[in-house]
Structures are given as C-alpha cells and as structure tokens.
Amino acid sequence: QVQLVESGGGLVQAGGSLRLSCTASGIIFRMYSVGWFRQAPGKQREFVAGIASGGSTNYADSVKGRFTIARDNAKNTVYLQMNSLKPEDTAVYYCGVSNSWGQGTQVTVSS
C-alpha cells in the first residue's frame, strides 16, 4: 500500500520561496515517476512538475524557470523548490505516484 506524505507548505509573500517535500512508503520508490499537482479553489487539479525514475523532468509552462523538482531515492523523497512565487500559485499541492495521492499541503502566496 502506497503512502505519500507532503510537507513544506505555508504562507509566503509574492516573490518568496518554499520547498515542498513528498515522502513515500510502501513502494520501491526509485522505480517510479513522481508528479506534483495543485488544485486551487474552484479549479481542477493541474499538473505542475514531474520527475521520472531516471531523473528526467518536465514542467507546466506556468512554472518553468521558477520551480525545480528533484528526487532523493535514498530518502524516498521528492522535492519541489518553488521560487519567485506568485499569488496565482496559491493552491493545495499534492504529489502523486502510481495512482496514489498524498493528503496535500497548502501553499498561500500573498500579494
């Protein structure tokens, strides 16, 4: 049974930074791609960034150049470094692996 735990969210001013973490258990983590997604109030969940088992990455256009995804297989953890945050980045951020989701972590960016 896959379990995912996100952390690192919070309240930050526009232009600030946060680093989110997603720690997995119940899977051979290094074998899986991991994605970060977000859902703002009244909107559908959307893709933010992904990292494959081999380390290749991809990003939504809205976050390219500002967000960086990385993984540490020894810690079963994926990180999302978020810089130059904007109010429109406000959302609950979720990580997803193998059709499983964490509980999410709230990110709020004030203007």
N, CA, C and O atoms as a GROMACS GRO file, in nm:
protein
  444
    1GLN      N    1   0.085  -0.119   0.000
    1GLN     CA    2   0.000   0.000   0.000
    1GLN      C    3   0.089   0.125   0.000
    1GLN      O    4   0.173   0.144   0.087
    2VAL      N    5   0.066   0.208  -0.100
    2VAL     CA    6   0.147   0.328  -0.113
    2VAL      C    7   0.097   0.436  -0.016
    2VAL      O    8  -0.023   0.461  -0.006
    3GLN      N    9   0.189   0.496   0.052
    3GLN     CA   10   0.156   0.612   0.136
    3GLN      C   11   0.247   0.728   0.097
    3GLN      O   12   0.368   0.710   0.081
    4LEU      N   13   0.187   0.845   0.083
    4LEU     CA   14   0.260   0.965   0.046
    4LEU      C   15   0.230   1.074   0.146
    4LEU      O   16   0.114   1.097   0.181
    5VAL      N   17   0.334   1.141   0.193
    5VAL     CA   18   0.317   1.247   0.290
    5VAL      C   19   0.387   1.372   0.239
    5VAL      O   20   0.508   1.374   0.221
    6GLU      N   21   0.306   1.477   0.214
    6GLU     CA   22   0.362   1.604   0.170
    6GLU      C   23   0.384   1.695   0.290
    6GLU      O   24   0.315   1.685   0.391
    7SER      N   25   0.481   1.784   0.277
    7SER     CA   26   0.507   1.884   0.380
    7SER      C   27   0.576   2.003   0.316
    7SER      O   28   0.620   1.998   0.201
    8GLY      N   29   0.585   2.111   0.393
    8GLY     CA   30   0.660   2.228   0.348
    8GLY      C   31   0.576   2.345   0.301
    8GLY      O   32   0.630   2.451   0.269
    9GLY      N   33   0.446   2.328   0.298
    9GLY     CA   34   0.362   2.439   0.256
    9GLY      C   35   0.358   2.548   0.361
    9GLY      O   36   0.411   2.533   0.472
   10GLY      N   37   0.294   2.659   0.325
   10GLY     CA   38   0.283   2.770   0.419
   10GLY      C   39   0.239   2.896   0.349
   10GLY      O   40   0.197   2.896   0.233
   11LEU      N   41   0.250   3.006   0.423
   11LEU     CA   42   0.215   3.139   0.373
   11LEU      C   43   0.343   3.215   0.343
   11LEU      O   44   0.434   3.223   0.425
   12VAL      N   45   0.348   3.271   0.223
   12VAL     CA   46   0.468   3.344   0.182
   12VAL      C   47   0.425   3.464   0.098
   12VAL      O   48   0.320   3.461   0.034
   13GLN      N   49   0.504   3.567   0.100
   13GLN     CA   50   0.475   3.685   0.018
   13GLN      C   51   0.517   3.660  -0.127
   13GLN      O   52   0.605   3.577  -0.154
   14ALA      N   53   0.455   3.730  -0.216
   14ALA     CA   54   0.491   3.720  -0.357
   14ALA      C   55   0.641   3.748  -0.373
   14ALA      O   56   0.696   3.840  -0.312
   15GLY      N   57   0.704   3.667  -0.457
   15GLY     CA   58   0.847   3.676  -0.476
   15GLY      C   59   0.928   3.585  -0.386
   15GLY      O   60   1.048   3.568  -0.406
   16GLY      N   61   0.862   3.528  -0.288
   16GLY     CA   62   0.930   3.441  -0.194
   16GLY      C   63   0.946   3.300  -0.245
   16GLY      O   64   0.913   3.269  -0.360
   17SER      N   65   0.997   3.213  -0.157
   17SER     CA   66   1.027   3.075  -0.193
   17SER      C   67   0.974   2.979  -0.087
   17SER      O   68   0.962   3.013   0.030
   18LEU      N   69   0.945   2.859  -0.132
   18LEU     CA   70   0.911   2.747  -0.045
   18LEU      C   71   0.969   2.620  -0.106
   18LEU      O   72   0.988   2.611  -0.227
   19ARG      N   73   0.996   2.522  -0.021
   19ARG     CA   74   1.035   2.390  -0.071
   19ARG      C   75   0.939   2.286  -0.014
   19ARG      O   76   0.928   2.269   0.107
   20LEU      N   77   0.872   2.218  -0.103
   20LEU     CA   78   0.781   2.111  -0.064
   20LEU      C   79   0.855   1.978  -0.068
   20LEU      O   80   0.946   1.957  -0.148
   21SER      N   81   0.813   1.888   0.019
   21SER     CA   82   0.868   1.752   0.022
   21SER      C   83   0.754   1.652   0.012
   21SER      O   84   0.644   1.676   0.061
   22CYS      N   85   0.783   1.541  -0.051
   22CYS     CA   86   0.688   1.429  -0.059
   22CYS      C   87   0.765   1.302  -0.030
   22CYS      O   88   0.854   1.263  -0.106
   23THR      N   89   0.732   1.237   0.080
   23THR     CA   90   0.799   1.114   0.120
   23THR      C   91   0.705   0.996   0.101
   23THR      O   92   0.590   0.998   0.144
   24ALA      N   93   0.757   0.894   0.035
   24ALA     CA   94   0.676   0.777   0.000
   24ALA      C   95   0.717   0.655   0.081
   24ALA      O   96   0.832   0.641   0.122
   25SER      N   97   0.622   0.568   0.102
   25SER     CA   98   0.648   0.437   0.163
   25SER      C   99   0.557   0.336   0.096
   25SER      O  100   0.454   0.370   0.037
   26GLY      N  101   0.596   0.208   0.108
   26GLY     CA  102   0.513   0.102   0.052
   26GLY      C  103   0.540   0.070  -0.093
   26GLY      O  104   0.471  -0.013  -0.153
   27ILE      N  105   0.642   0.135  -0.152
   27ILE     CA  106   0.678   0.107  -0.290
   27ILE      C  107   0.831   0.108  -0.304
   27ILE      O  108   0.902   0.161  -0.218
   28ILE      N  109   0.879   0.049  -0.413
   28ILE     CA  110   1.021   0.061  -0.446
   28ILE      C  111   1.036   0.194  -0.518
   28ILE      O  112   1.029   0.203  -0.640
   29PHE      N  113   1.056   0.296  -0.439
   29PHE     CA  114   1.041   0.435  -0.482
   29PHE      C  115   1.122   0.467  -0.608
   29PHE      O  116   1.074   0.537  -0.697
   30ARG      N  117   1.244   0.416  -0.615
   30ARG     CA  118   1.334   0.455  -0.724
   30ARG      C  119   1.282   0.410  -0.860
   30ARG      O  120   1.328   0.458  -0.964
   31MET      N  121   1.186   0.318  -0.861
   31MET     CA  122   1.136   0.265  -0.987
   31MET      C  123   1.022   0.348  -1.046
   31MET      O  124   0.976   0.320  -1.157
   32TYR      N  125   0.975   0.449  -0.973
   32TYR     CA  126   0.854   0.520  -1.012
   32TYR      C  127   0.877   0.665  -1.049
   32TYR      O  128   0.962   0.733  -0.991
   33SER      N  129   0.800   0.710  -1.146
   33SER     CA  130   0.789   0.854  -1.172
   33SER      C  131   0.701   0.917  -1.065
   33SER      O  132   0.610   0.854  -1.012
   34VAL      N  133   0.730   1.041  -1.036
   34VAL     CA  134   0.654   1.114  -0.934
   34VAL      C  135   0.612   1.248  -0.992
   34VAL      O  136   0.689   1.314  -1.061
   35GLY      N  137   0.489   1.287  -0.962
   35GLY     CA  138   0.441   1.415  -1.009
   35GLY      C  139   0.393   1.503  -0.896
   35GLY      O  140   0.342   1.455  -0.795
   36TRP      N  141   0.410   1.633  -0.914
   36TRP     CA  142   0.347   1.733  -0.827
   36TRP      C  143   0.230   1.794  -0.904
   36TRP      O  144   0.241   1.826  -1.022
   37PHE      N  145   0.120   1.809  -0.834
   37PHE     CA  146  -0.001   1.867  -0.890
   37PHE      C  147  -0.053   1.971  -0.791
   37PHE      O  148  -0.013   1.973  -0.675
   38ARG      N  149  -0.143   2.056  -0.838
   38ARG     CA  150  -0.202   2.153  -0.747
   38ARG      C  151  -0.348   2.176  -0.783
   38ARG      O  152  -0.390   2.157  -0.897
   39GLN      N  153  -0.422   2.217  -0.682
   39GLN     CA  154  -0.563   2.246  -0.702
   39GLN      C  155  -0.599   2.372  -0.627
   39GLN      O  156  -0.591   2.377  -0.504
   40ALA      N  157  -0.637   2.472  -0.702
   40ALA     CA  158  -0.680   2.598  -0.643
   40ALA      C  159  -0.832   2.592  -0.620
   40ALA      O  160  -0.901   2.512  -0.684
   41PRO      N  161  -0.884   2.674  -0.530
   41PRO     CA  162  -1.029   2.672  -0.502
   41PRO      C  163  -1.111   2.693  -0.629
   41PRO      O  164  -1.088   2.788  -0.704
   42GLY      N  165  -1.207   2.605  -0.650
   42GLY     CA  166  -1.295   2.618  -0.766
   42GLY      C  167  -1.234   2.574  -0.897
   42GLY      O  168  -1.297   2.590  -1.002
   43LYS      N  169  -1.114   2.520  -0.895
   43LYS     CA  170  -1.048   2.478  -1.018
   43LYS      C  171  -1.014   2.329  -1.013
   43LYS      O  172  -1.012   2.268  -0.907
   44GLN      N  173  -0.988   2.274  -1.131
   44GLN     CA  174  -0.948   2.135  -1.137
   44GLN      C  175  -0.801   2.120  -1.097
   44GLN      O  176  -0.722   2.213  -1.106
   45ARG      N  177  -0.768   1.998  -1.054
   45ARG     CA  178  -0.630   1.968  -1.023
   45ARG      C  179  -0.548   1.974  -1.151
   45ARG      O  180  -0.590   1.924  -1.256
   46GLU      N  181  -0.430   2.036  -1.143
   46GLU     CA  182  -0.348   2.051  -1.262
   46GLU      C  183  -0.206   2.005  -1.235
   46GLU      O  184  -0.156   2.010  -1.122
   47PHE      N  185  -0.141   1.960  -1.340
   47PHE     CA  186  -0.003   1.915  -1.334
   47PHE      C  187   0.089   2.034  -1.313
   47PHE      O  188   0.069   2.141  -1.370
   48VAL      N  189   0.190   2.014  -1.228
   48VAL     CA  190   0.290   2.119  -1.203
   48VAL      C  191   0.427   2.076  -1.253
   48VAL      O  192   0.491   2.146  -1.330
   49ALA      N  193   0.472   1.958  -1.207
   49ALA     CA  194   0.606   1.911  -1.242
   49ALA      C  195   0.612   1.761  -1.223
   49ALA      O  196   0.540   1.705  -1.142
   50GLY      N  197   0.700   1.697  -1.298
   50GLY     CA  198   0.718   1.554  -1.285
   50GLY      C  199   0.864   1.515  -1.298
   50GLY      O  200   0.942   1.584  -1.364
   51ILE      N  201   0.898   1.404  -1.236
   51ILE     CA  202   1.034   1.352  -1.246
   51ILE      C  203   1.026   1.201  -1.265
   51ILE      O  204   0.959   1.131  -1.190
   52ALA      N  205   1.095   1.154  -1.368
   52ALA     CA  206   1.092   1.012  -1.399
   52ALA      C  207   1.191   0.936  -1.311
   52ALA      O  208   1.273   0.995  -1.241
   53SER      N  209   1.180   0.802  -1.317
   53SER     CA  210   1.270   0.720  -1.236
   53SER      C  211   1.415   0.746  -1.272
   53SER      O  212   1.504   0.735  -1.188
   54GLY      N  213   1.441   0.779  -1.398
   54GLY     CA  214   1.577   0.806  -1.442
   54GLY      C  215   1.623   0.947  -1.417
   54GLY      O  216   1.740   0.980  -1.439
   55GLY      N  217   1.532   1.031  -1.369
   55GLY     CA  218   1.570   1.166  -1.332
   55GLY      C  219   1.530   1.275  -1.430
   55GLY      O  220   1.547   1.393  -1.400
   56SER      N  221   1.476   1.239  -1.545
   56SER     CA  222   1.432   1.343  -1.638
   56SER      C  223   1.312   1.416  -1.580
   56SER      O  224   1.232   1.358  -1.506
   57THR      N  225   1.300   1.542  -1.614
   57THR     CA  226   1.197   1.626  -1.553
   57THR      C  227   1.114   1.697  -1.660
   57THR      O  228   1.160   1.717  -1.773
   58ASN      N  229   0.993   1.734  -1.622
   58ASN     CA  230   0.913   1.820  -1.708
   58ASN      C  231   0.825   1.908  -1.621
   58ASN      O  232   0.794   1.875  -1.506
   59TYR      N  233   0.785   2.022  -1.677
   59TYR     CA  234   0.717   2.124  -1.601
   59TYR      C  235   0.600   2.183  -1.680
   59TYR      O  236   0.601   2.186  -1.803
   60ALA      N  237   0.502   2.227  -1.606
   60ALA     CA  238   0.397   2.306  -1.668
   60ALA      C  239   0.457   2.440  -1.711
   60ALA      O  240   0.548   2.492  -1.647
   61ASP      N  241   0.406   2.495  -1.820
   61ASP     CA  242   0.459   2.621  -1.870
   61ASP      C  243   0.453   2.732  -1.765
   61ASP      O  244   0.539   2.820  -1.761
   62SER      N  245   0.351   2.726  -1.682
   62SER     CA  246   0.329   2.834  -1.584
   62SER      C  247   0.435   2.838  -1.475
   62SER      O  248   0.447   2.939  -1.405
   63VAL      N  249   0.512   2.731  -1.461
   63VAL     CA  250   0.612   2.728  -1.353
   63VAL      C  251   0.754   2.712  -1.404
   63VAL      O  252   0.849   2.716  -1.325
   64LYS      N  253   0.770   2.695  -1.534
   64LYS     CA  254   0.905   2.678  -1.590
   64LYS      C  255   0.994   2.796  -1.554
   64LYS      O  256   0.953   2.912  -1.566
   65GLY      N  257   1.115   2.765  -1.511
   65GLY     CA  258   1.210   2.868  -1.473
   65GLY      C  259   1.195   2.917  -1.330
   65GLY      O  260   1.281   2.989  -1.280
   66ARG      N  261   1.087   2.878  -1.265
   66ARG     CA  262   1.066   2.919  -1.124
   66ARG      C  263   1.067   2.800  -1.029
   66ARG      O  264   1.113   2.811  -0.916
   67PHE      N  265   1.017   2.687  -1.073
   67PHE     CA  266   1.008   2.568  -0.988
   67PHE      C  267   1.110   2.464  -1.036
   67PHE      O  268   1.140   2.454  -1.155
   68THR      N  269   1.162   2.387  -0.940
   68THR     CA  270   1.254   2.278  -0.971
   68THR      C  271   1.214   2.154  -0.892
   68THR      O  272   1.196   2.158  -0.771
   69ILE      N  273   1.201   2.045  -0.964
   69ILE     CA  274   1.170   1.917  -0.900
   69ILE      C  275   1.297   1.833  -0.893
   69ILE      O  276   1.377   1.832  -0.986
   70ALA      N  277   1.314   1.764  -0.782
   70ALA     CA  278   1.431   1.678  -0.763
   70ALA      C  279   1.392   1.560  -0.676
   70ALA      O  280   1.293   1.566  -0.603
   71ARG      N  281   1.470   1.455  -0.684
   71ARG     CA  282   1.440   1.337  -0.601
   71ARG      C  283   1.565   1.288  -0.530
   71ARG      O  284   1.677   1.302  -0.579
   72ASP      N  285   1.542   1.230  -0.414
   72ASP     CA  286   1.647   1.164  -0.336
   72ASP      C  287   1.597   1.023  -0.309
   72ASP      O  288   1.520   1.001  -0.215
   73ASN      N  289   1.640   0.928  -0.390
   73ASN     CA  290   1.590   0.792  -0.378
   73ASN      C  291   1.631   0.727  -0.245
   73ASN      O  292   1.559   0.640  -0.194
   74ALA      N  293   1.744   0.768  -0.190
   74ALA     CA  294   1.787   0.712  -0.062
   74ALA      C  295   1.690   0.749   0.050
   74ALA      O  296   1.678   0.678   0.150
   75LYS      N  297   1.620   0.862   0.032
   75LYS     CA  298   1.524   0.908   0.134
   75LYS      C  299   1.380   0.887   0.090
   75LYS      O  300   1.287   0.929   0.160
   76ASN      N  301   1.359   0.823  -0.026
   76ASN     CA  302   1.223   0.803  -0.077
   76ASN      C  303   1.146   0.935  -0.084
   76ASN      O  304   1.027   0.940  -0.054
   77THR      N  305   1.214   1.040  -0.124
   77THR     CA  306   1.156   1.173  -0.118
   77THR      C  307   1.176   1.249  -0.249
   77THR      O  308   1.282   1.242  -0.312
   78VAL      N  309   1.072   1.322  -0.288
   78VAL     CA  310   1.078   1.414  -0.399
   78VAL      C  311   1.054   1.555  -0.345
   78VAL      O  312   0.970   1.576  -0.258
   79TYR      N  313   1.128   1.648  -0.399
   79TYR     CA  314   1.119   1.788  -0.355
   79TYR      C  315   1.066   1.875  -0.469
   79TYR      O  316   1.084   1.845  -0.586
   80LEU      N  317   1.001   1.983  -0.431
   80LEU     CA  318   0.962   2.085  -0.527
   80LEU      C  319   1.008   2.219  -0.471
   80LEU      O  320   0.949   2.273  -0.378
   81GLN      N  321   1.115   2.271  -0.529
   81GLN     CA  322   1.164   2.403  -0.490
   81GLN      C  323   1.087   2.507  -0.571
   81GLN      O  324   1.088   2.504  -0.694
   82MET      N  325   1.023   2.597  -0.502
   82MET     CA  326   0.939   2.697  -0.567
   82MET      C  327   0.996   2.836  -0.537
   82MET      O  328   0.998   2.879  -0.422
   83ASN      N  329   1.041   2.904  -0.640
   83ASN     CA  330   1.096   3.038  -0.627
   83ASN      C  331   1.010   3.138  -0.701
   83ASN      O  332   0.927   3.100  -0.784
   84SER      N  333   1.030   3.263  -0.671
   84SER     CA  334   0.955   3.372  -0.738
   84SER      C  335   0.806   3.343  -0.736
   84SER      O  336   0.738   3.355  -0.839
   85LEU      N  337   0.756   3.308  -0.622
   85LEU     CA  338   0.616   3.269  -0.611
   85LEU      C  339   0.523   3.386  -0.642
   85LEU      O  340   0.554   3.502  -0.613
   86LYS      N  341   0.409   3.352  -0.701
   86LYS     CA  342   0.309   3.449  -0.739
   86LYS      C  343   0.177   3.416  -0.669
   86LYS      O  344   0.155   3.301  -0.631
   87PRO      N  345   0.090   3.512  -0.651
   87PRO     CA  346  -0.040   3.482  -0.590
   87PRO      C  347  -0.116   3.372  -0.664
   87PRO      O  348  -0.189   3.296  -0.601
   88GLU      N  349  -0.100   3.362  -0.793
   88GLU     CA  350  -0.170   3.258  -0.869
   88GLU      C  351  -0.113   3.119  -0.845
   88GLU      O  352  -0.168   3.020  -0.895
   89ASP      N  353  -0.003   3.108  -0.770
   89ASP     CA  354   0.048   2.976  -0.730
   89ASP      C  355  -0.024   2.922  -0.607
   89ASP      O  356  -0.001   2.808  -0.567
   90THR      N  357  -0.109   3.003  -0.547
   90THR     CA  358  -0.184   2.960  -0.430
   90THR      C  359  -0.272   2.840  -0.463
   90THR      O  360  -0.354   2.845  -0.555
   91ALA      N  361  -0.255   2.733  -0.387
   91ALA     CA  362  -0.329   2.609  -0.411
   91ALA      C  363  -0.290   2.506  -0.305
   91ALA      O  364  -0.196   2.527  -0.228
   92VAL      N  365  -0.363   2.397  -0.304
   92VAL     CA  366  -0.318   2.278  -0.231
   92VAL      C  367  -0.231   2.197  -0.328
   92VAL      O  368  -0.273   2.167  -0.439
   93TYR      N  369  -0.113   2.163  -0.284
   93TYR     CA  370  -0.018   2.090  -0.367
   93TYR      C  371  -0.016   1.944  -0.323
   93TYR      O  372  -0.007   1.912  -0.205
   94TYR      N  373  -0.025   1.856  -0.422
   94TYR     CA  374  -0.028   1.712  -0.399
   94TYR      C  375   0.084   1.645  -0.476
   94TYR      O  376   0.121   1.689  -0.586
   95CYS      N  377   0.140   1.539  -0.419
   95CYS     CA  378   0.225   1.453  -0.500
   95CYS      C  379   0.150   1.326  -0.535
   95CYS      O  380   0.063   1.280  -0.460
   96GLY      N  381   0.184   1.272  -0.650
   96GLY     CA  382   0.117   1.154  -0.700
   96GLY      C  383   0.217   1.052  -0.748
   96GLY      O  384   0.312   1.085  -0.820
   97VAL      N  385   0.196   0.926  -0.709
   97VAL     CA  386   0.279   0.814  -0.751
   97VAL      C  387   0.189   0.694  -0.771
   97VAL      O  388   0.112   0.657  -0.683
   98SER      N  389   0.200   0.632  -0.890
   98SER     CA  390   0.130   0.506  -0.913
   98SER      C  391  -0.017   0.513  -0.873
   98SER      O  392  -0.067   0.426  -0.802
   99ASN      N  393  -0.086   0.615  -0.919
   99ASN     CA  394  -0.229   0.634  -0.895
   99ASN      C  395  -0.263   0.657  -0.747
   99ASN      O  396  -0.379   0.642  -0.709
  100SER      N  397  -0.168   0.690  -0.666
  100SER     CA  398  -0.192   0.723  -0.526
  100SER      C  399  -0.157   0.870  -0.502
  100SER      O  400  -0.073   0.928  -0.570
  101TRP      N  401  -0.225   0.928  -0.404
  101TRP     CA  402  -0.208   1.069  -0.373
  101TRP      C  403  -0.182   1.087  -0.224
  101TRP      O  404  -0.228   1.010  -0.141
  102GLY      N  405  -0.106   1.193  -0.195
  102GLY     CA  406  -0.093   1.232  -0.057
  102GLY      C  407  -0.211   1.318  -0.014
  102GLY      O  408  -0.307   1.336  -0.089
  103GLN      N  409  -0.203   1.370   0.109
  103GLN     CA  410  -0.313   1.448   0.164
  103GLN      C  411  -0.308   1.594   0.119
  103GLN      O  412  -0.406   1.667   0.133
  104GLY      N  413  -0.196   1.634   0.064
  104GLY     CA  414  -0.180   1.770   0.016
  104GLY      C  415  -0.121   1.863   0.121
  104GLY      O  416  -0.130   1.837   0.241
  105THR      N  417  -0.062   1.970   0.072
  105THR     CA  418  -0.008   2.074   0.159
  105THR      C  419  -0.045   2.210   0.100
  105THR      O  420  -0.030   2.233  -0.020
  106GLN      N  421  -0.094   2.299   0.185
  106GLN     CA  422  -0.145   2.427   0.138
  106GLN      C  423  -0.031   2.526   0.116
  106GLN      O  424   0.057   2.542   0.201
  107VAL      N  425  -0.033   2.589   0.001
  107VAL     CA  426   0.059   2.698  -0.031
  107VAL      C  427  -0.025   2.823  -0.056
  107VAL      O  428  -0.113   2.823  -0.142
  108THR      N  429   0.004   2.928   0.019
  108THR     CA  430  -0.066   3.054   0.001
  108THR      C  431   0.036   3.164  -0.023
  108THR      O  432   0.128   3.184   0.056
  109VAL      N  433   0.018   3.235  -0.134
  109VAL     CA  434   0.108   3.343  -0.170
  109VAL      C  435   0.031   3.474  -0.165
  109VAL      O  436  -0.065   3.493  -0.239
  110SER      N  437   0.074   3.562  -0.078
  110SER     CA  438   0.007   3.691  -0.063
  110SER      C  439   0.070   3.795  -0.154
  110SER      O  440   0.189   3.792  -0.183
  111SER      N  441  -0.015   3.887  -0.198
  111SER     CA  442   0.035   3.991  -0.290
  111SER      C  443   0.085   4.112  -0.214
  111SER      O  444   0.131   4.209  -0.275
   0.00000   0.00000   0.00000
